[in-house]
Amino acid sequence: MLLGHEKVSFLHLPTPLDHLPAVSRDLGINLYVKRDDMTGLGTGGNKLRKLEYFLFAAQKAGATALVTVGGPQTNHGRLTAAVAAKYGLKCTIVAVGAYPGEISANILLDRMMGCEVYLVQPDGDASEAELEERAVRETFQKYESQGDVPYFIPMGGSNELGALGYYECAQEITAQAAEQKIDDARIITAVGSEGTYMGLFIGLKDTKSPVRLTGIAISPSHEPDAAARAKGYFDQCHDFYNLDWVAEKEDFEIINDYHWGAYNNPVKEVREAIYYLARKEAIILDPCYTGKAFYGLMQMVKTGAIKQGENIIFLHTGGTAGINGPIHRIPMEEDLKDGIIIKKPAK
Ligand SMILES: Cc1ncc(COP(=O)(O)O)c(C=O)c1O
């Protein structure tokens, strides 16, 4: 029970907090990685912490199906599919966006786990929000007409309930940092729909943790004023959790400098940051979220926004399935093919 809300526990917790010696030496900081890519089901990732709370609420509502929304390659959708499979629920992901041309990456995993993917093609007429709303309504009607009880989970699992998963993670990180004697630590996390950031923010402040937090936006959706948007989300959580303290815009730190102008776009510099971490520490990031955040972290070391000697905890939020989607896999194949030596059979 957390702030009056129950969950179904299905994760491997605590996830490891590991020191990265080689990259720490290179960057002149003490870098740790919080392995929330190792949360368990469906190849893991941050959304599972949120889904523990949603599953409890869905079961309480008597649900027999989960319905969620996102981009065609949504990681959150894949993990919703994982939870549905594990707990015997039906599942549909509604996504507005072009068919990526092949069934791979998250979409392939969704189908493996028995989830239906409803890909709504933009018609240039109705807005994406309208198309999505219509498709969700249709999906609900379809389930209800066959006697099922659908339960809706918002994009990214990012509402007041979902953020509780990262309130809890904030407590976990605080305890691990104390155990490992990591003083004045700062978490760096990717920010998408913001539930991860907000859960951490509230969890850290509410428990008076010494750990600090910086978010790196992975798309322009947080512009022009990321702090104002965060304040709105915080206010919703404030009432829902009955917090006895308030936050102001200035308390939120979400950096908009490293999103490269779009959501889930292929970026050479981000790929290079991914190869760097893979080659130094055998940790695989994804190009949409963690790769952009890690690139941002390295730039922040260069600009001095992260100081030499600082203790940094990089939150690995998962998402590596995304490297197998053609938009990222094809440029990666191009980058990496020169190390593949094909020896012809000697005649
Ligand atoms: C791999 C990965 N990292 C980070 C995020 C960002 O989390 P949030 O949407 O809670 O900001 C997401 C969200 O989809 C994700 O899939």
The ligand as an ORCA input file, in Angstrom:
! r2SCAN-3c Opt
* xyz 0 1
  C      12.182      3.011    -22.693
  C      11.483      4.204    -22.153
  N      12.190      5.090    -21.433
  C      11.621      6.198    -20.925
  C      10.290      6.475    -21.131
  C       9.744      7.728    -20.569
  O       8.921      7.467    -19.483
  P       7.701      8.452    -19.204
  O       6.753      8.284    -20.342
  O       7.175      7.982    -17.918
  O       8.262      9.830    -19.172
  C       9.514      5.577    -21.875
  C       8.103      5.858    -22.148
  O       7.478      5.286    -23.003
  C      10.111      4.405    -22.396
  O       9.416      3.514    -23.116
*
